[in-house]
Amino acid sequence: MRADNPVVVAKKVRLKTTGHRTWSEEDITKFRKHHEVGTPLRLAFEVLLHTGLRRSDAVRLGWQHLTSDSFVISTKKSQGHVELCIPVHSDLARYIADCPKDGPAFIATMHGHARSEKAFSTWISEAACDAKLPPKSSPHGVRKAACRRLAEAGCSALEIMSITGHTDIREIERYCREAARKKLAVAAMTKLEGGFDIRLPNPPDELGNSDDNLLKSLTAKAAWRSQQDSNLQPAE
């Protein structure tokens, strides 16, 4: 009925979603327990967790990126390329020690070929399902867990961004606020503990004696009087 398209000038509707689910410490423990040390899945998981790289960069990481004691890798962002310098975590160093020096990447197929980004996501998600993790446990959730761990370790937003390559500080500040909220809650409850208790420096020995229980005396039943008796007169 119209020659033009009125939807062209309409503003795009933004839907708020929670995004990828962040892996919890319980998830990490369950995954490690199910996929033992020495398996390709365990190696891939540790690379994700100890570098905080995106899946597209994690599948490329290899010996060729190692310089001295850090990984130097260029990651592609919407604003351009960002070069990351990620110090090698001591735990990760033990996991990659036996990886072939001539391999294309640490994360490889059983035939020694590098994994594709899409296949890698399916591989990790299926492994998480096998380990009885909650639905939607993806590689990106491990990256978010790396951010959470850095924040809970006391890292600033800029320190975390230097590892993960994030360019929007607002995204990282969420992890810092959540970590700070947990620490502040613990500090607040610690201050509250005993804050309103009356503590005697040298309490007498008879304090708390069951024979002199104030609560018991207050709740004891008084002698019964008839309605005609005056409350001012002592009971016989």
PyMOL commands that set and color helices and strands:
alter all, ss='L'
color gray80, all
select helices_A, chain A and resi 6-9+25-34+40-51+55-58+63-65+90-96+117-130+139-152+157-164+169-192+210-212+214-219
alter helices_A, ss='H'
color red, helices_A
select strands_A, chain A and resi 66-67+70-77+80-87
alter strands_A, ss='S'
color yellow, strands_A
deselect
rebuild
show_as cartoon
